[in-house]
Amino acid sequence: MIVKVQGGGKVYANTGSCSDVVSYLQHEDAERLQAGLTPEPFFNQEQDRISPKEVTDKIDNNRKGLKAKEAKFYVITVAPSREELRKMGATKEEQATAMKEYIRTEVMPKYAEGFNKGLKADDLEFYGKIHFERHEKDGEDLHAHIIVSHKTKNNGKSISPMTNHTGKKNTGAAQGGFNRKEWYSSCEKAFDKRFKNERDIKESFEYKNAMKNGTPKEMQEQINRAIQQERQREQQIRQQQEQRVTQAVKTEKRDNKVKQKL
């Protein structure tokens, strides 16, 4: 599962209008039309069909008080692995529907909560777009991009996921910062719970992040979690084998009784 925030650069330039990003996110529409398929429209927390013009107007007019060089919006990418996609549905249509609901009920609510300002997903000015293919890779990997305003609805509070202040010691005067690592991890855990996905500890964000950036203590904690999970799996396998043997013995005894009666 990849959940990340982007902004800046050539593709996701975000200090001006979002029109170029909105246009870029429509690159799959023409291909789907040519293939006789319906293009996937933009969506938000409440609506499934929103025009590109409305997306641009809403984001571009929600920037009051932001400086010229400040980010006006950010782009969130949500990209499940192929194994995770199978948990979301058997068809692309089922996966797309599940993705929207996952974004509405898990990703964006947790994004809002992450600022510690009492915000909810309904307070966010955001617009999502489902893509069915990743052109930089072979195959078809459904994923989503979400344009989210730097400010809450109606030019409300200024919120930046790039702010590293988290209210902890030595983080300065900024309040209500955003902890991206906690957000990534919470989205992953919510996915597993929602779609009944039994994730290997070694494939979790917490494990990978600890191995890459953690202290020796944090690394050891994750290694211990992985060992414990492996032991639990081995125990489950043994129990299943014992149950099969027990059932086979019962079946054999029953069959022998039937033969004796005959």
C-alpha positions in Angstrom: 0.0 0.0 0.0 1.4 3.4 -1.0 -0.1 6.5 0.5 1.8 9.6 0.0 1.6 13.4 -0.3 3.1 15.2 -3.3 3.4 18.9 -4.3 5.8 20.9 -6.4 7.9 19.9 -9.3 6.8 19.9 -12.9 3.8 17.5 -12.7 2.3 18.7 -9.4 3.4 22.3 -9.4 1.2 23.8 -6.7 1.9 27.4 -6.0 -0.5 28.6 -8.7 -3.7 27.4 -10.3 -4.5 23.7 -10.2 -5.7 23.6 -13.8 -2.6 21.9 -15.1 -2.8 19.1 -12.5 -6.6 18.7 -13.2 -5.8 18.4 -16.9 -3.0 15.9 -16.2 -5.3 13.7 -14.1 -7.6 13.4 -17.1 -5.0 11.7 -19.3 -6.8 8.4 -19.0 -10.2 9.7 -20.1 -9.5 9.8 -23.8 -8.0 6.3 -23.8 -11.1 4.9 -22.1 -13.5 6.7 -24.5 -11.6 5.2 -27.5 -11.9 1.8 -25.9 -15.6 2.2 -25.5 -15.4 2.7 -21.7 -16.8 5.4 -19.5 -14.2 7.9 -18.1 -14.1 7.9 -14.3 -15.2 11.4 -13.1 -13.8 13.4 -10.2 -15.4 12.8 -6.8 -15.4 14.3 -3.4 -16.7 13.4 0.1 -20.4 13.8 -1.0 -20.5 13.5 -4.8 -19.5 10.9 -7.4 -19.6 13.1 -10.5 -17.8 16.5 -10.5 -16.7 18.3 -13.6 -13.0 19.3 -14.1 -14.1 23.0 -14.2 -15.7 22.8 -10.8 -12.7 21.1 -9.4 -10.4 23.9 -10.7 -12.8 26.7 -9.6 -13.2 25.3 -6.1 -9.5 24.8 -5.4 -8.4 28.0 -7.1 -10.9 30.1 -5.2 -10.0 28.6 -1.8 -6.6 30.3 -1.3 -7.4 33.5 0.6 -4.4 34.7 2.7 -1.8 32.4 1.1 1.4 34.0 -0.1 2.4 33.9 -3.8 5.0 31.2 -3.3 3.0 29.1 -0.8 1.4 25.8 -1.9 -2.2 26.3 -2.8 -3.0 22.5 -2.8 -1.4 19.1 -2.4 -1.8 15.8 -4.3 -2.4 12.6 -2.4 -1.7 9.3 -4.1 -3.3 6.1 -2.8 -2.0 3.0 -4.6 -2.8 -0.5 -3.3 -0.7 -3.5 -4.4 -2.2 -6.1 -6.7 -2.8 -8.4 -3.8 -4.6 -5.6 -1.9 -6.7 -4.8 -4.9 -7.9 -8.4 -5.0 -9.2 -7.8 -1.4 -11.1 -4.8 -2.7 -13.1 -6.6 -5.3 -13.1 -9.1 -8.2 -13.7 -6.5 -10.9 -12.2 -3.1 -11.7 -15.6 -1.6 -11.1 -15.9 -3.2 -7.6 -12.3 -2.0 -6.8 -13.1 1.5 -7.9 -16.2 1.7 -5.8 -14.3 0.2 -2.8 -11.5 2.7 -3.3 -13.8 5.7 -3.2 -15.4 4.5 0.0 -11.9 3.8 1.5 -10.8 7.3 0.7 -14.0 8.8 2.1 -14.2 6.8 5.3 -10.6 6.2 6.1 -7.9 8.1 4.2 -9.4 11.6 4.3 -11.0 11.4 7.8 -7.6 10.4 9.1 -5.9 13.1 7.1 -8.2 15.7 8.7 -7.7 14.3 12.2 -4.0 14.3 11.7 -3.8 18.1 12.0 -5.1 18.0 15.6 -7.5 20.9 14.9 -10.8 19.1 15.4 -11.3 18.7 11.7 -13.4 16.1 9.8 -13.3 15.0 6.2 -16.4 17.2 5.6 -14.2 20.2 6.4 -11.8 19.4 3.6 -11.9 20.8 0.0 -10.7 17.8 -1.9 -11.4 16.0 -5.2 -10.3 12.5 -6.1 -9.8 10.8 -9.4 -9.5 7.0 -10.0 -7.0 5.7 -12.5 -7.2 2.2 -13.8 -3.6 1.9 -15.2 -0.1 3.0 -14.3 1.6 4.0 -17.5 5.1 3.8 -16.0 4.6 0.0 -15.3 3.3 -3.0 -17.2 -0.1 -4.2 -16.3 -3.2 -2.5 -14.9 -2.9 -1.2 -11.3 -5.9 0.8 -10.1 -5.0 3.8 -7.9 -6.3 7.2 -7.0 -5.0 10.8 -6.9 -6.6 13.4 -4.6 -6.2 17.1 -5.0 -6.7 18.7 -1.5 -6.7 22.4 -0.8 -4.1 24.0 1.5 -7.1 25.5 3.3 -10.3 24.0 4.6 -13.6 24.8 2.9 -14.7 28.4 2.5 -11.2 29.7 2.9 -11.1 28.4 6.5 -8.0 27.1 8.3 -4.6 26.7 6.7 -3.4 23.1 6.9 -0.3 21.7 5.4 0.7 18.0 5.5 4.3 19.1 4.9 4.4 20.7 8.4 6.6 18.5 10.6 5.5 20.1 13.9 3.6 17.5 15.9 3.3 19.2 19.3 6.3 17.3 20.7 9.3 18.8 22.4 11.7 21.0 20.3 9.2 21.4 17.4 8.8 25.1 17.7 5.8 27.4 18.1 3.6 25.9 15.4 0.6 24.1 16.7 -1.5 21.4 15.2 1.2 19.9 13.0 0.9 16.8 10.8 2.7 13.5 11.4 2.9 11.9 8.0 4.3 8.6 9.3 1.4 8.2 11.7 -1.0 9.0 8.9 0.5 6.4 6.5 0.5 3.8 9.2 -3.1 4.5 10.3 -4.3 4.3 6.6 -2.6 0.9 6.2 -4.1 -0.5 9.4 -7.6 0.8 8.5 -7.3 -0.9 5.1 -6.4 -4.2 6.7 -9.3 -4.0 9.1 -11.8 -2.8 6.5 -10.9 -5.5 3.9 -9.9 -8.2 6.3 -6.4 -8.2 5.0 -3.8 -10.2 7.0 -0.7 -8.2 6.3 2.8 -9.7 6.8 4.5 -7.7 9.5 7.6 -7.4 7.2 5.4 -5.8 4.6 3.9 -3.2 6.9 4.9 0.5 6.9 5.9 0.4 10.6 8.4 -2.5 9.9 9.9 -1.0 6.8 10.1 2.5 8.3 11.8 1.1 11.4 14.3 -0.9 9.4 15.2 2.2 7.3 14.9 5.1 9.8 14.4 3.6 13.3 16.6 3.4 16.3 18.1 0.0 17.3 15.3 -0.3 19.9 12.5 0.4 17.3 14.2 -2.0 14.9 14.3 -4.8 17.5 10.6 -4.2 18.4 9.6 -4.8 14.8 11.8 -7.8 14.4 10.2 -9.3 17.5 6.7 -8.6 16.1 7.7 -10.4 12.9 9.0 -13.4 14.8 5.9 -13.6 17.0 3.7 -13.5 13.9 5.7 -16.3 12.3 5.4 -18.4 15.4 1.6 -17.8 15.5 1.3 -18.9 11.9 3.3 -22.1 12.6 1.1 -22.8 15.5 -2.0 -22.4 13.4 -0.6 -24.7 10.8 0.1 -27.4 13.4 -3.4 -27.0 14.8 -5.0 -27.3 11.4 -2.9 -30.5 10.7 -3.9 -32.0 14.0 -7.6 -31.2 13.3 -7.3 -32.9 9.9 -5.7 -36.0 11.4 -8.4 -36.1 14.1 -11.1 -35.7 11.5 -9.6 -38.5 9.4 -9.5 -40.9 12.3 -13.2 -40.1 13.1 -14.1 -40.7 9.5 -12.2 -44.0 9.4 -13.9 -45.3 12.6 -17.3 -44.3 11.3 -16.7 -46.1 8.0 -15.5 -49.2 9.8 -18.7 -49.3 11.9 -20.8 -49.1 8.7 -18.8 -52.0 7.2 -19.2 -54.1 10.3 -23.0 -53.7 10.1 -23.0 -54.8 6.5 
